[in-house]
Amino acid sequence: MKKKILWLVPAAIAIIVWLTIEISKQDITPETKTVTSPDFASILDGTEKKETFFNYLVPFVVEKNRRILEDRQELTRIIDNSTPPNKEEKRWLGALRGIFKLKKVGVYTPDTLEQLYLHLDVIPESLVLAQAANESAWGTSRFAVKGNNYFGQWCFRKGCGLVPEFREDEAAHEVRRFKDARESVFAYIDNLNSNRAYRSLRNTRAELRKKKEDITGLKLVGGVSSYSQRGKEYVKEIATLIRYNKLWRFNTDYSSLISNESEIKK
């Protein structure tokens, strides 16, 4: 009897271990997986390198834009509702205002709700790809390779990223380190949707949305002049990248996600 029990113990342990592994597999979602970047420096053919670069980043842009528009749909539902936002909706709205660096509000009015429309909208694939190519040297820069940072985004806490080689002595910024390129794309889009420096971009986008015109990189590119100290020259450079590589071919039609949207008041 004792021998039988001793034989059963290892078998039971093996089953428990197997179940634990299987459960952990099921818990791994696309959000928790780290996306490995291609070795862009090893791709010698220029055309192949560019296409690999574009096709690698596009799915992350589409995913982020879809999430934004789904939130925009939820905002529209709350606005169209005849009753004021409930406790859960207020918590969600408060979180959004925090993300976009907007002041807290005690009472949600139509104006404070519709204010979020300015921030909850897409960044066209063409603009994202052009800036990523420019800022990361087509995925070969030190910050892209070692920090998965494709947009040169900064952080200001010691150890949060990589220290630029030619940083001035009194400067304290670092170039932020990301888990993967997906996280970098998400942070870049959040930056354009929240930072005061890109208010003109968001206003232009809102006007295009109001007129039911296509939101494209070339129409918004003037709004990223503050992204670089080169200002207008930087804008010309990004616009040239969009035109030369015909990056509008990567723009996605998201119209199905805004078809029932309420009219934005001014």
C-alpha positions in Angstrom: 0.0 0.0 0.0 2.8 2.4 1.0 4.7 1.5 -2.3 1.5 2.4 -4.3 1.2 5.8 -2.5 4.9 6.5 -3.1 4.4 5.7 -6.8 1.4 8.0 -7.0 3.1 11.1 -5.5 5.5 11.7 -8.4 2.7 11.1 -10.9 0.5 13.7 -9.1 3.4 16.2 -9.0 4.0 15.7 -12.7 0.3 16.4 -13.5 0.3 19.5 -11.3 3.4 20.8 -13.1 1.8 20.1 -16.5 -1.4 21.9 -15.6 0.6 24.9 -14.3 2.5 25.2 -17.6 -0.7 24.9 -19.6 -2.5 27.5 -17.6 0.5 29.9 -17.9 0.4 29.4 -21.6 -3.2 30.4 -21.8 -2.5 33.5 -19.7 0.1 34.9 -22.1 -1.6 37.4 -24.4 -0.3 39.5 -27.2 -0.1 42.4 -24.7 2.4 40.5 -22.5 4.6 39.0 -25.2 7.8 40.9 -26.1 8.0 41.5 -29.9 11.5 40.9 -31.3 12.7 43.5 -33.8 14.3 42.4 -37.1 18.0 43.0 -37.5 17.6 45.9 -39.9 21.3 46.6 -40.1 21.8 43.1 -41.6 19.4 43.8 -44.5 21.7 45.2 -47.2 19.1 45.8 -49.9 17.7 49.3 -49.4 14.2 48.5 -50.8 13.9 45.3 -48.7 15.1 47.1 -45.6 12.4 49.8 -46.0 9.6 47.4 -46.7 10.6 45.2 -43.8 10.7 48.3 -41.6 7.3 49.5 -42.7 5.6 46.2 -42.5 7.0 45.5 -39.0 5.7 48.7 -37.5 2.3 49.1 -39.3 0.4 46.4 -37.2 1.3 48.3 -34.0 0.0 51.6 -35.4 -3.2 49.9 -36.5 -3.7 48.3 -33.1 -3.2 51.5 -31.2 -5.4 53.5 -33.6 -8.2 51.0 -33.3 -8.0 51.1 -29.5 -8.2 54.9 -29.6 -11.3 54.8 -31.8 -12.9 52.2 -29.7 -12.5 54.6 -26.7 -13.8 57.4 -28.9 -16.9 55.2 -29.6 -17.4 54.7 -25.8 -17.1 58.5 -25.3 -19.8 59.0 -27.9 -22.0 56.5 -26.2 -21.6 58.4 -22.9 -22.3 61.7 -24.5 -25.4 60.4 -26.3 -26.8 58.9 -23.1 -29.7 60.8 -21.6 -28.4 60.2 -18.1 -25.2 61.6 -16.5 -22.1 59.4 -16.4 -22.2 56.8 -13.7 -19.4 56.1 -11.2 -17.6 53.6 -13.4 -17.8 55.9 -16.4 -16.5 58.8 -14.4 -13.6 56.7 -13.3 -12.9 55.9 -16.9 -13.2 59.5 -18.0 -10.9 60.6 -15.2 -8.3 58.1 -16.4 -8.5 59.5 -19.9 -8.1 63.0 -18.7 -5.1 61.9 -16.8 -3.5 60.3 -19.8 -4.0 63.5 -21.9 -2.8 65.7 -19.1 -6.1 67.5 -18.7 -7.3 69.1 -15.5 -9.6 67.1 -13.2 -13.3 68.1 -13.3 -15.9 67.7 -10.6 -18.9 67.6 -12.9 -18.9 66.3 -16.5 -20.7 68.6 -18.9 -21.1 68.2 -22.6 -18.2 70.6 -23.1 -15.8 68.7 -20.8 -16.8 65.4 -22.4 -16.4 66.6 -26.0 -13.0 68.1 -25.1 -11.7 64.5 -25.1 -12.5 64.2 -28.8 -9.5 66.4 -29.6 -7.2 63.8 -28.0 -9.0 60.6 -29.0 -8.2 60.2 -32.6 -5.8 58.5 -35.0 -2.3 59.3 -36.0 -2.0 58.2 -39.7 0.4 55.4 -40.4 2.2 57.5 -43.0 3.3 60.1 -40.4 4.2 57.4 -37.8 6.4 55.5 -40.3 8.1 58.6 -41.6 9.0 59.8 -38.1 10.1 56.4 -37.1 12.4 56.0 -40.1 13.9 59.5 -39.5 14.3 59.2 -35.7 15.7 55.6 -35.7 17.8 55.6 -38.9 15.5 52.9 -40.3 15.7 50.9 -37.1 19.5 50.8 -36.9 20.2 53.6 -34.3 21.7 52.8 -30.9 18.4 53.8 -29.2 16.3 51.6 -31.5 18.6 48.5 -31.2 19.3 48.8 -27.5 16.2 50.5 -26.2 13.5 49.7 -28.8 13.0 53.5 -29.0 12.0 54.3 -32.6 11.1 57.9 -32.0 13.8 59.4 -29.8 11.5 59.9 -26.9 13.0 61.2 -23.7 12.6 60.4 -20.1 13.9 62.3 -17.0 14.5 59.8 -14.3 18.0 58.5 -13.8 18.3 55.0 -15.3 15.0 55.2 -17.2 16.8 54.9 -20.6 20.0 55.3 -22.5 22.3 58.3 -22.0 23.0 60.2 -25.2 26.7 60.2 -26.1 26.8 64.0 -26.7 24.5 65.1 -23.9 25.4 68.4 -22.4 26.9 68.3 -18.9 24.0 70.1 -17.3 21.3 68.0 -19.1 19.6 65.2 -17.2 17.4 63.6 -19.8 17.9 60.0 -21.2 16.4 58.4 -24.2 13.7 56.1 -22.9 14.0 52.4 -23.0 11.0 50.3 -24.1 10.2 46.7 -23.8 9.6 46.4 -27.5 8.8 48.4 -30.7 5.0 48.1 -30.0 5.4 49.8 -26.7 7.4 52.6 -28.4 4.7 53.1 -31.0 2.0 53.3 -28.4 4.0 55.9 -26.3 4.7 58.0 -29.4 1.0 58.2 -30.4 0.1 59.0 -26.8 2.7 61.8 -26.8 1.2 63.4 -30.0 -2.3 63.1 -28.5 -1.4 64.7 -25.1 1.6 67.0 -25.4 0.9 70.7 -25.6 3.6 71.0 -28.3 1.3 69.2 -30.7 -1.9 71.1 -30.1 -1.9 72.5 -33.6 -1.7 68.9 -35.0 -4.8 67.9 -32.9 -6.7 71.1 -34.0 -6.0 70.4 -37.6 -7.1 66.8 -37.2 -10.3 67.9 -35.5 -11.1 70.3 -38.4 -10.5 67.4 -40.9 -12.8 65.2 -38.9 -15.5 67.9 -38.8 -15.3 68.4 -42.5 -15.3 64.6 -43.0 -12.0 64.8 -44.9 -9.3 62.1 -44.8 -6.8 62.4 -42.0 -3.4 62.0 -43.6 0.2 62.4 -42.6 0.8 65.2 -45.1 -2.1 67.1 -43.7 -0.8 66.8 -40.2 2.9 67.0 -40.7 3.1 70.7 -40.0 2.0 69.9 -36.5 5.2 68.1 -35.6 7.5 71.1 -36.1 8.2 71.1 -32.3 9.5 67.5 -32.5 12.9 68.8 -33.6 14.9 71.9 -33.0 15.1 72.1 -36.8 11.4 73.1 -36.9 10.3 73.8 -40.5 13.3 71.9 -42.0 12.3 68.9 -40.0 8.7 69.1 -41.2 10.0 69.3 -44.8 12.2 66.2 -44.2 9.3 64.2 -42.8 7.0 65.3 -45.7 9.6 64.2 -48.2 9.9 60.8 -46.6 6.1 60.4 -46.9 6.1 61.5 -50.5 9.2 59.6 -51.7 8.1 56.3 -50.1 4.4 56.8 -50.9 3.6 56.1 -47.3 -0.1 56.9 -47.7 -0.4 53.4 -49.1 -0.2 52.1 -45.5 -3.0 54.4 -44.2 -5.9 52.4 -42.9 -9.6 53.2 -43.4 -11.0 53.4 -39.9 -14.4 54.9 -41.0 -16.4 52.0 -39.7 -15.3 52.9 -36.2 -16.6 56.5 -36.4 -19.7 56.1 -38.6 -22.2 56.6 -35.8 -20.3 59.4 -34.0 -22.1 62.4 -32.7 -21.3 65.8 -34.2 -18.4 67.5 -32.4 -19.5 70.9 -31.0 -17.2 73.8 -31.2 
